[in-house]
Amino acid sequence: MIISQHGQTVVRSLTFLDRFDRVAKQTECLTGHPFAFGAAVCFTTIWAMAGPLFDFGEIWQFTLVAVTSIVTFLMVFLIQNTQSRTRAALQLKLDELIRSTSGAHNVMLTLEDLSLEEIETFRTHYEKLAMTAREKLRRGQADTSIPVITIG
């Protein structure tokens, strides 16, 4: 489902990525719930209590190692998907705030696409702006101006 600029909903068929996102979001909610932690504690407790039944043998040890390895492997991808989706959504929200704010510098909209060196140039400039603003506050002046950005 896509919401157009005019607020209309456009329905399209679900792709593999749409289905994956849906499953990832549901799994994220389930695994982040306190009951999931309780289930993991119960599983570990039952596994530990079953140790004497299996004479603490290799199969007993392998069970926990195999299950935790598989779960960890899958959770890495789930966590990465969640972080990527969250980062992209947050970036779009920030871009919209910059775009819609009067006096904001639109050059900041795609800052994440710049090289680290270019980002450092901006960061250094903004540190200088912050120091200037603090000095203004110490002198009792307002620090709410919209300074000109000159980097280069």
C-alpha positions in Angstrom: 0.0 0.0 0.0 1.3 3.4 -0.9 -0.2 6.7 0.1 0.0 9.3 -2.6 0.7 13.0 -2.3 -3.0 13.7 -2.3 -3.7 11.3 0.5 -5.2 8.6 -1.7 -4.2 5.0 -1.0 -2.9 3.1 -4.0 -3.2 -0.7 -3.6 -0.6 -3.0 -5.3 0.1 -6.7 -5.0 2.5 -7.8 -2.2 6.1 -8.5 -3.3 8.5 -10.8 -1.6 10.0 -7.8 0.2 6.6 -6.7 1.4 6.0 -10.1 2.9 9.4 -10.2 4.4 8.9 -6.8 6.0 5.6 -8.0 7.4 7.1 -11.2 8.9 10.1 -9.2 10.2 7.9 -6.7 12.0 5.7 -9.4 13.5 8.8 -11.3 14.7 10.3 -8.1 16.0 7.2 -7.5 18.1 7.2 -11.1 19.4 10.9 -11.4 20.2 11.0 -8.0 21.9 8.2 -9.0 24.2 8.9 -9.9 27.9 7.1 -13.3 27.2 9.8 -14.1 24.7 12.5 -13.6 27.3 10.5 -15.8 29.7 10.2 -18.5 27.1 14.0 -18.4 26.6 14.5 -18.7 30.3 12.1 -21.6 30.5 13.8 -23.4 27.6 17.2 -22.9 29.2 15.9 -24.2 32.6 14.2 -27.2 31.0 17.4 -27.9 29.1 19.5 -27.7 32.3 17.1 -29.9 34.2 17.2 -32.5 31.4 21.0 -32.8 31.7 21.0 -35.6 34.2 18.5 -37.6 32.0 21.1 -37.5 29.2 24.1 -37.9 31.5 25.2 -34.4 30.4 26.3 -36.0 27.2 27.2 -34.6 23.8 23.6 -34.7 22.4 22.4 -32.7 25.4 25.1 -30.1 24.9 24.7 -30.0 21.2 20.9 -29.3 21.5 21.4 -25.9 23.2 24.4 -25.0 21.0 22.5 -25.8 17.8 19.3 -24.0 18.8 21.1 -20.9 20.0 23.3 -20.8 16.9 20.3 -21.0 14.6 18.3 -18.5 16.5 21.3 -16.1 16.7 22.0 -16.4 13.0 18.4 -15.6 12.1 18.1 -12.8 14.6 21.2 -11.0 13.1 19.3 -10.6 9.9 16.1 -9.6 11.6 17.9 -6.9 13.7 19.7 -5.6 10.6 16.4 -5.3 8.8 14.8 -3.5 11.7 17.7 -1.1 12.0 17.8 -0.4 8.3 14.0 0.2 8.2 14.2 2.4 11.3 17.1 4.4 10.1 15.5 5.0 6.7 12.2 6.1 8.3 14.0 8.4 10.7 16.1 9.9 7.9 13.0 10.6 5.9 11.3 12.3 8.9 14.4 14.5 9.4 14.6 15.3 5.7 10.9 16.4 5.8 11.6 18.6 8.9 14.5 20.2 7.1 12.6 20.7 3.9 9.6 22.2 5.5 11.4 24.5 8.0 11.8 28.1 6.9 15.4 29.1 7.0 16.7 25.5 7.1 19.6 24.6 4.8 18.3 22.1 2.2 21.9 21.0 1.5 21.4 18.9 4.7 18.7 16.7 3.1 21.1 14.1 1.7 24.0 14.6 4.1 24.2 10.8 4.8 25.2 10.3 1.1 28.4 12.3 1.5 31.8 10.9 2.3 33.0 10.9 5.9 35.4 13.7 5.1 32.6 15.9 3.7 30.4 15.2 6.7 33.3 16.1 9.0 33.6 19.5 7.3 29.9 20.1 8.1 30.4 18.9 11.6 33.3 21.2 12.2 31.3 24.1 10.8 28.4 23.4 13.1 30.7 23.0 16.1 31.9 26.6 15.4 28.3 27.7 15.1 27.5 26.1 18.5 30.5 27.8 20.2 29.4 31.2 18.7 25.9 30.6 20.0 27.2 29.8 23.5 29.3 32.9 23.5 26.2 34.9 22.6 24.3 33.4 25.5 27.1 34.2 27.9 26.9 37.8 26.8 23.1 37.8 27.3 22.3 37.8 23.5 19.8 35.6 21.7 21.2 32.6 19.9 18.3 32.0 17.6 19.5 33.5 14.4 19.8 31.6 11.1 23.5 31.8 10.2 24.7 31.6 6.7 26.4 28.3 5.8 29.7 28.8 3.9 31.7 25.7 3.6 34.4 25.3 1.0 
